[in-house]
């Protein structure tokens, strides 16, 4: 049986500023926990993931916005190998500049399309009880994508945004550090995720 427990992404104000209509400041916080219970087996597998990402956007004019997001992700997967407890831990940090084109459809609503590029780096450590040494890998990632969204302004300094999915490309390279030689593995692929069930709500502080 597979169960998923998670908290939706929430964007929280980081600082208060004095001017208005210049842009926005926000930051994402998210947590999810996934547990897999194989039928007839006690070898459960659990993955916990925590994310945090401050962001800032600047309005060039009424339609064009540029900004920068910083995304930090920490995940830990626990499982069993040949009766031994094992764990994989991964830390990833990403720098992601973005461009957003906004089209107003009323006093409080707007539609937008967003293009974003992400460059990430981090590390992964695999540990099995009684087995030494731990396996370590350096990680580098790249992604580019575009996606739609809607913006609602309920109050002067607040805006609620909803993003759903993206279309883009991603690549991930892992370099495993071994005694004799390093092993490099690269995976890549295209993304087409425009599922309404993937909507992410965001609360932004406007300045």
Secondary structure in CASP SS format (residue, H / E / C, confidence):
PFRMAT SS
TARGET T0000
AUTHOR 0000-0000-0000
METHOD secondary structure of the structure
MODEL  1
X C 1.00
X E 1.00
X E 1.00
X E 1.00
X E 1.00
X E 1.00
X E 1.00
X E 1.00
X E 1.00
X E 1.00
X E 1.00
X C 1.00
X C 1.00
X C 1.00
X C 1.00
X C 1.00
X C 1.00
X C 1.00
X C 1.00
X C 1.00
X C 1.00
X C 1.00
X E 1.00
X E 1.00
X E 1.00
X E 1.00
X E 1.00
X E 1.00
X E 1.00
X E 1.00
X E 1.00
X E 1.00
X E 1.00
X E 1.00
X E 1.00
X E 1.00
X C 1.00
X C 1.00
X C 1.00
X C 1.00
X C 1.00
X C 1.00
X C 1.00
X C 1.00
X E 1.00
X E 1.00
X E 1.00
X E 1.00
X E 1.00
X E 1.00
X E 1.00
X E 1.00
X E 1.00
X E 1.00
X E 1.00
X E 1.00
X E 1.00
X E 1.00
X E 1.00
X C 1.00
X C 1.00
X C 1.00
X C 1.00
X E 1.00
X E 1.00
X E 1.00
X E 1.00
X E 1.00
X E 1.00
X E 1.00
X E 1.00
X E 1.00
X E 1.00
X E 1.00
X E 1.00
X E 1.00
X E 1.00
X E 1.00
X E 1.00
X E 1.00
X E 1.00
X C 1.00
X C 1.00
X E 1.00
X E 1.00
X E 1.00
X E 1.00
X E 1.00
X E 1.00
X E 1.00
X E 1.00
X E 1.00
X E 1.00
X E 1.00
X E 1.00
X E 1.00
X E 1.00
X E 1.00
X E 1.00
X E 1.00
X E 1.00
X E 1.00
X E 1.00
X E 1.00
X C 1.00
X C 1.00
X C 1.00
X C 1.00
X E 1.00
X E 1.00
X E 1.00
X E 1.00
X E 1.00
X E 1.00
X E 1.00
X E 1.00
X E 1.00
X E 1.00
X E 1.00
X E 1.00
X E 1.00
X E 1.00
X E 1.00
X E 1.00
X E 1.00
X E 1.00
X E 1.00
X E 1.00
X C 1.00
X C 1.00
X C 1.00
X C 1.00
X C 1.00
X C 1.00
X E 1.00
X E 1.00
X E 1.00
X E 1.00
X E 1.00
X E 1.00
X E 1.00
X E 1.00
X E 1.00
X E 1.00
X E 1.00
X E 1.00
X E 1.00
X E 1.00
X E 1.00
X E 1.00
X E 1.00
X E 1.00
X E 1.00
X E 1.00
X E 1.00
X C 1.00
X C 1.00
X E 1.00
X E 1.00
X E 1.00
X E 1.00
X E 1.00
X E 1.00
X E 1.00
X C 1.00
X E 1.00
X E 1.00
X E 1.00
X E 1.00
X E 1.00
X E 1.00
X E 1.00
X E 1.00
X E 1.00
X E 1.00
X E 1.00
X C 1.00
X C 1.00
X C 1.00
X C 1.00
X C 1.00
X C 1.00
X E 1.00
X E 1.00
X E 1.00
X E 1.00
X E 1.00
X E 1.00
X E 1.00
X E 1.00
X E 1.00
X E 1.00
X E 1.00
X C 1.00
X C 1.00
X H 1.00
X H 1.00
X H 1.00
X E 1.00
X E 1.00
X E 1.00
X E 1.00
X E 1.00
X E 1.00
X E 1.00
X E 1.00
X C 1.00
END
